[in-house]
Amino acid sequence: MTDEAADVGTHAWPYLTGVERGALRELLIHGPLPRAEIARRLQVSRASMTRATRMLVDNQLIAEDEITLRGAMGRPSEMLVVRGDSHHLLGIKLTGDAVFAVVTTLRAETIASVEERLVSTSVDDTIDQITRIHRHFADTVGDIRAAGICLAGDLATIGGRQIVVASYFLQWHDVPLAEMLEARLGIPVTADNDVRALTAAEHWFGAGAGCDSLALVTVGAGIGFGLVIEGRVVTGHNGRAGQLDHLVVDSNGPRCGLGHHGCASAYLPSESIVRSIGVDGLDYDGAVELARAGDADAVSAFQDAARALGLLLGTVLNGLDPEKIVLTGDGLAVMDLAGDVVLQTLEAVRLPSALPAPLDIQPFEFTEWARAGAVVAIRSLLRF
């Protein structure tokens, strides 16, 4: 990092103690709370909480809201809220051919967004392009305090450095992406796997808000899986938790890209559906249209994909027992075309239960993945 960039970065975010970070986390996750309640949750004294909240107010991270809550004796209690008018974050989602970027508030509210085709998939060109996007947002929106970037692939922290170990769509290997971007942008930058980032975003600010346990399943170009247990996103010993895309559906089925016979990846991803239909020049949108028109091969392909998804969801329910499963992605057409097959298979696989499957289907937008990048930045700043 250059001296100039380092100087900018050191002023981007105030140093927070453990109590201050904890108080800010409680307000971000649970919304407005009185000081006494935050102190109770963090198990600290009221004096410590008063000092912590004063620091957060002075640094424009939270504000003292109007008197909105009255206790049992009718005495007013002042609420604390996270400010939404300062401390902007940059969120980036990279695909194999595009970059999606948003600016959010500290409450993960999107206030600006942009979508661009990647100039190229080279690391240098991508960093140059993100730098230009950051400069545009800084000029139009204002000060940006930190950035988070997410992409499909294997990301790990090695020797204290965040490394993109491998990214299939970008054809990257061993790239210290966060470190390189931090040197260019002059603000703290964090990188993470896109599904893990989206899981964190849904847990704090989306469909999983308030859940102590949560599973996220994404379907589209690939199959993604994220998990929250006891309020924390599970990463696994090597940062590779959630590799369920090769769960066997039919051992006599077609091979996936890794040579497995009949695993979920041989049926459910968009490319697998298109390949099974066997029409030259067909893309995923065309496959969806064929199925809607009643083409037998297309209908069969989506039903096979639906059985794979139902098996995957039922296995997640049996093995993890989450409060909620969030299903999203750009391959949700399988639910429109064969949702009954998905649910029938799920019920056939899951252990008998009188409770309905806690399935929450969320519409898909790439900007939500970019917003998840901003949430990665927020969580990193709070060391969570």
C-alpha positions in Angstrom: 0.0 0.0 0.0 1.3 3.5 -0.8 1.8 6.0 1.9 -1.0 8.1 0.5 -3.4 5.1 0.3 -2.4 4.0 3.8 -3.2 7.5 5.2 -6.6 7.5 3.6 -7.4 4.1 5.0 -6.4 4.9 8.6 -9.1 7.6 8.6 -11.8 5.5 7.0 -13.1 3.8 10.1 -12.8 4.5 13.8 -11.1 2.1 16.2 -13.8 0.2 18.2 -13.4 -1.7 21.4 -15.1 -5.0 22.0 -18.0 -3.4 23.8 -18.5 -0.8 21.1 -18.4 -3.4 18.4 -20.9 -5.6 20.3 -23.3 -2.7 20.9 -23.2 -1.8 17.2 -23.8 -5.4 16.2 -26.8 -5.7 18.5 -28.3 -2.6 16.9 -27.6 -3.7 13.4 -29.1 -7.1 13.8 -32.0 -6.3 16.2 -32.9 -2.7 15.4 -33.5 0.1 17.9 -32.8 -0.8 21.5 -32.4 1.1 24.8 -29.0 1.2 26.5 -30.1 -1.0 29.4 -31.2 -3.8 27.1 -27.9 -3.7 25.1 -25.9 -3.8 28.4 -28.0 -6.8 29.5 -27.3 -8.6 26.2 -23.6 -8.0 26.3 -23.4 -8.6 30.1 -21.6 -5.3 30.8 -22.2 -2.5 33.3 -24.4 0.4 32.5 -21.4 2.7 33.0 -19.4 0.7 30.3 -22.4 0.9 28.0 -22.8 4.6 28.5 -19.1 5.1 27.5 -19.4 2.8 24.5 -22.5 4.4 23.1 -21.1 7.9 23.6 -18.2 6.9 21.5 -20.5 5.4 18.8 -22.6 8.6 18.8 -19.5 10.9 18.6 -18.3 8.9 15.5 -21.7 9.1 13.8 -22.3 5.4 13.9 -25.5 5.5 16.0 -27.9 8.2 17.1 -30.2 8.7 20.1 -33.7 8.3 18.7 -36.9 10.0 19.8 -38.3 8.7 23.0 -40.3 5.8 21.7 -40.5 3.3 24.5 -42.1 3.6 27.9 -41.4 1.2 30.8 -43.8 -0.4 33.2 -43.9 2.7 35.4 -44.6 5.0 32.4 -41.1 6.4 32.4 -39.7 7.1 28.9 -36.7 5.2 27.7 -34.5 6.6 24.9 -33.8 4.3 22.0 -30.5 4.0 20.2 -30.5 3.4 16.4 -27.8 2.8 13.7 -27.4 5.9 11.6 -28.1 5.6 7.9 -26.7 8.9 6.7 -23.0 8.2 7.2 -20.3 5.6 6.8 -21.1 4.3 3.3 -19.8 0.9 2.2 -18.9 -0.4 -1.3 -20.1 -3.8 -2.3 -18.9 -5.7 -5.4 -20.1 -9.0 -6.9 -17.9 -10.5 -9.7 -19.2 -13.0 -12.2 -17.3 -14.5 -15.2 -18.3 -11.6 -17.4 -19.7 -8.7 -15.3 -19.2 -6.6 -12.2 -22.2 -5.5 -10.1 -21.5 -2.7 -7.6 -23.6 -1.0 -4.9 -23.1 1.6 -2.2 -25.0 0.9 1.0 -25.5 2.6 4.3 -24.3 1.0 7.5 -27.7 -0.6 7.7 -27.1 -2.3 4.3 -29.6 -0.1 2.5 -28.6 0.3 -1.1 -28.4 4.0 -2.2 -26.6 3.6 -5.5 -25.8 0.8 -7.9 -24.1 0.1 -11.3 -23.6 -2.9 -13.5 -20.8 -3.2 -16.1 -19.4 -5.8 -18.4 -15.9 -6.9 -17.3 -13.3 -5.3 -19.5 -11.5 -8.6 -19.3 -11.0 -11.4 -16.8 -7.4 -10.4 -16.1 -6.7 -9.5 -12.5 -5.1 -6.1 -13.4 -8.0 -5.1 -15.6 -10.6 -6.1 -13.0 -8.8 -4.1 -10.3 -8.6 -1.1 -12.6 -12.3 -1.3 -13.4 -13.3 -1.6 -9.7 -11.1 1.4 -8.9 -12.9 3.5 -11.5 -16.3 2.4 -10.1 -15.1 3.3 -6.6 -14.0 6.7 -7.8 -17.3 7.3 -9.5 -19.3 6.5 -6.4 -16.9 8.6 -4.2 -17.6 11.6 -6.5 -21.4 11.1 -6.7 -22.4 9.6 -3.4 -19.6 10.8 -1.0 -17.2 9.2 1.4 -16.9 5.4 1.3 -15.4 3.9 4.4 -14.8 0.3 3.4 -15.4 -2.3 0.7 -16.3 -5.9 0.4 -16.0 -8.1 -2.7 -17.5 -11.5 -3.4 -17.2 -14.0 -6.2 -17.7 -17.7 -6.8 -14.7 -19.7 -5.9 -12.4 -21.0 -3.2 -11.3 -18.2 -1.0 -9.1 -18.7 2.1 -7.0 -16.8 4.6 -3.5 -18.0 4.3 -0.7 -16.5 6.5 -3.0 -13.6 7.4 -3.8 -12.8 3.7 -7.1 -13.3 2.0 -6.4 -15.3 -1.1 -8.6 -16.3 -4.1 -7.2 -19.8 -4.2 -9.2 -20.6 -7.3 -12.1 -19.1 -9.3 -13.5 -21.2 -12.1 -15.4 -18.5 -13.9 -12.6 -16.0 -13.8 -9.8 -18.5 -14.2 -7.9 -17.0 -11.3 -5.5 -18.8 -9.0 -3.8 -17.6 -5.8 -4.8 -14.0 -6.2 -4.5 -11.7 -3.1 -7.5 -9.7 -4.3 -8.4 -7.9 -1.1 -4.8 -6.8 -0.5 -4.4 -5.5 -4.1 -7.7 -3.6 -4.0 -6.9 -2.1 -0.6 -3.7 -0.7 -1.9 -5.6 1.0 -4.8 -8.7 2.2 -3.0 -7.0 3.2 0.3 -9.8 1.8 2.4 -10.3 -1.6 4.2 -11.2 -4.3 1.7 -12.5 -7.8 2.5 -13.1 -10.6 0.0 -15.2 -13.7 0.5 -17.0 -16.5 -1.3 -20.3 -15.1 -2.8 -22.6 -17.7 -1.3 -21.0 -17.3 2.2 -21.4 -13.5 1.8 -25.1 -13.8 0.7 -25.7 -16.1 3.7 -24.3 -13.5 6.0 -26.5 -10.8 4.4 -29.7 -12.8 4.6 -28.9 -13.6 8.3 -28.4 -10.0 9.4 -30.5 -8.0 7.0 -32.7 -10.4 4.9 -35.1 -13.3 5.1 -33.1 -15.0 7.9 -33.0 -11.9 10.2 -33.7 -13.1 13.8 -32.9 -16.7 13.0 -30.3 -18.4 15.2 -29.9 -21.1 12.6 -30.3 -20.7 8.8 -29.5 -22.6 5.6 -29.1 -20.9 2.3 -29.3 -22.8 -1.0 -28.6 -21.1 -4.4 -29.3 -22.6 -7.8 -28.1 -21.3 -11.1 -24.8 -21.6 -12.9 -23.8 -23.8 -9.9 -25.2 -24.9 -6.6 -24.3 -23.0 -3.5 -24.9 -23.7 0.2 -24.4 -21.6 3.2 -25.1 -22.2 6.9 -25.6 -20.3 10.1 -25.4 -22.1 13.4 -25.8 -20.4 16.8 -25.8 -17.0 15.1 -22.6 -17.5 13.2 -21.8 -18.3 9.5 -20.1 -21.6 9.3 -16.9 -21.6 7.3 -15.4 -25.0 8.2 -11.8 -25.9 9.1 -10.4 -25.0 5.7 -13.0 -22.4 4.7 -14.8 -24.8 2.4 -18.0 -25.7 4.4 -21.1 -26.2 2.3 -19.9 -28.4 -0.5 -23.2 -30.3 -1.1 -23.3 -29.9 -4.8 -22.0 -33.4 -5.4 -24.5 -35.2 -3.3 -25.5 -38.4 -5.2 -29.0 -38.4 -6.6 -28.8 -41.5 -8.8 -25.5 -43.5 -8.9 -26.5 -44.7 -12.5 -27.0 -41.1 -13.7 -25.0 -38.9 -16.0 -21.5 -37.7 -15.1 -20.9 -34.3 -13.7 -17.8 -32.1 -14.6 -15.8 -33.9 -11.9 -16.7 -37.4 -13.2 -19.2 -38.3 -10.5 -22.2 -40.4 -11.6 -25.6 -38.8 -11.0 -24.7 -36.2 -8.4 -26.8 -33.0 -7.9 -24.4 -31.1 -10.2 -25.2 -33.5 -13.0 -28.8 -32.4 -13.0 -29.5 -29.1 -11.3 -27.1 -26.3 -12.6 -28.4 -24.4 -15.6 -25.7 -25.8 -17.9 -26.6 -29.4 -16.9 -30.3 -28.8 -17.7 -29.4 -27.4 -21.1 -27.0 -30.3 -21.9 -29.6 -32.9 -20.9 -32.1 -31.5 -23.4 -29.5 -32.0 -26.2 -30.5 -29.2 -28.6 -27.7 -27.5 -30.4 -27.3 -23.8 -29.7 -29.8 -23.8 -26.8 -29.2 -21.6 -23.7 -30.9 -21.7 -20.3 -33.6 -19.1 -21.3 -34.4 -21.2 -24.3 -34.6 -24.3 -22.2 -37.1 -22.6 -19.9 -39.2 -21.6 -22.9 -39.2 -25.1 -24.3 -40.4 -26.5 -21.0 -43.1 -23.9 -20.7 -44.2 -24.9 -24.2 -44.4 -28.6 -23.1 -41.4 -30.0 -24.9 -41.0 -33.5 -23.5 -37.2 -33.5 -23.2 -37.2 -30.0 -21.6 -39.9 -31.0 -19.1 -38.0 -34.1 -18.3 -34.8 -32.2 -17.7 -36.5 -29.8 -15.3 -38.2 -32.6 -13.4 -34.8 -34.3 -13.0 -33.4 -31.0 -11.7 -36.4 -30.7 -9.4 -35.8 -34.2 -7.9 -32.1 -33.3 -7.3 -33.2 -30.0 -5.6 -35.8 -31.8 -3.4 -33.2 -34.4 -2.3 -30.7 -31.6 -1.5 -33.3 -29.6 0.6 -34.5 -32.7 2.4 -31.0 -33.7 3.3 -30.3 -30.2 4.6 -33.4 -30.4 6.8 -32.5 -33.9 8.1 -28.9 -33.1 8.8 -29.0 -29.6 10.1 -32.6 -28.9 11.3 -32.4 -25.1 10.5 -35.1 -22.6 11.5 -35.4 -21.6 7.9 -34.0 -22.6 4.5 -33.7 -19.6 2.0 -33.7 -20.7 -1.6 -32.6 -18.2 -4.3 -30.5 -17.9 -7.5 -31.0 -17.4 -11.2 -32.1 -21.0 -11.6 -35.4 -20.6 -9.7 -37.4 -21.5 -12.9 -37.1 -25.0 -11.6 -39.6 -24.1 -8.9 -42.0 -22.5 -11.4 -41.8 -25.5 -13.8 -41.6 -28.4 -11.4 -42.1 -27.0 -7.9 -44.5 -29.9 -7.1 -41.7 -32.4 -7.8 -39.3 -30.5 -5.6 -41.7 -30.5 -2.7 -42.8 -34.1 -3.2 -39.1 -35.3 -3.2 -38.3 -33.1 -0.2 -41.2 -34.7 1.8 -40.1 -38.2 0.7 -36.6 -37.6 1.9 -37.1 -35.6 5.1 -37.8 -37.4 8.4 -41.5 -37.6 9.2 -42.7 -34.3 10.6 -46.1 -32.5 11.2 -44.3 -29.2 10.7 -44.2 -27.7 7.2 -40.8 -27.4 5.6 -39.4 -24.0 6.6 -38.7 -23.1 3.0 -38.5 -19.4 2.0 -38.1 -18.7 -1.7 -36.5 -15.3 -2.4 -36.4 -13.5 -5.8 -33.0 -13.3 -7.4 -31.0 -10.1 -8.3 -27.3 -9.8 -8.9 -27.4 -6.5 -7.0 -28.3 -8.5 -3.9 -25.0 -10.3 -4.2 -23.2 -7.0 -4.5 -25.1 -5.8 -1.4 -23.8 -9.0 0.3 -20.3 -7.7 -0.5 -21.1 -4.6 1.5 -22.3 -6.7 4.4 -19.0 -8.6 4.3 -17.3 -5.2 4.7 -19.6 -4.4 7.7 -19.0 -7.7 9.4 -15.3 -7.5 8.9 -15.2 -4.0 10.4 -17.0 -5.4 13.4 -14.7 -8.5 13.5 -17.6 -10.8 13.2 
